[in-house]
Amino acid sequence: MSDFVICINNESNPASLILGKVYRTLPDAEAKAHNMLRVIDEDKSDPDGYLYPAAMFAPIELPEVAKRVLMAAGD
């Protein structure tokens, strides 16, 4: 899975996820085994991110410069 995903469905969490926004994922093998992703969402209060169904996101590949900027920004 990509380090970044784009939200394609925020119906169950409109306050935490913005439709069409790019989010950073965090590695979590147990979550992946349950078709979930650990994502740093809009709340950002938990540096470990939150679990969401993987179906709410589409993996994307970003140019290296964009990855560096987003990683530095904590997104």
SVG drawing of the C-alpha trace seen along z (x, -y; Angstrom):
<svg xmlns="http://www.w3.org/2000/svg" viewBox="-22 -22 34 32">
<polyline fill="none" stroke="black" stroke-width="0.4" points="0.0,0.0 1.1,-3.5 2.2,-5.9 -0.5,-8.2 -4.2,-7.7 -7.0,-9.9 -10.3,-9.9 -13.1,-8.7 -15.8,-8.2 -16.3,-10.2 -20.0,-9.6 -19.5,-8.0 -16.8,-10.5 -17.3,-13.9 -15.8,-15.8 -12.6,-13.7 -12.1,-13.1 -12.4,-15.5 -13.5,-14.0 -10.7,-14.2 -8.0,-15.1 -4.7,-13.3 -3.9,-11.6 -0.7,-9.9 -1.0,-6.3 1.0,-4.6 2.2,-1.0 -0.1,1.4 0.0,5.0 -2.9,6.0 -5.1,3.3 -4.2,4.3 -5.2,7.9 -8.7,6.6 -8.9,4.4 -8.4,1.2 -5.9,-1.6 -4.2,-3.7 -4.6,-7.3 -3.6,-10.6 -6.9,-12.4 -8.1,-16.0 -8.2,-15.5 -4.4,-15.0 -4.6,-14.8 -3.3,-11.2 0.1,-10.8 -0.6,-7.1 -3.5,-8.0 -7.0,-6.4 -8.3,-3.2 -10.6,-3.5 -11.9,-0.9 -9.5,-0.7 -12.5,-1.0 -12.8,-4.7 -9.5,-5.5 -7.7,-5.0 -3.9,-4.5 -2.0,-7.2 1.6,-7.7 3.0,-11.2 6.2,-12.7 9.1,-12.6 9.0,-16.4 5.3,-16.2 6.1,-13.2 8.9,-15.2 6.7,-18.3 3.7,-16.3 5.9,-14.2 7.6,-17.4 4.2,-19.1 3.0,-16.1 0.1,-15.4"/>
</svg>
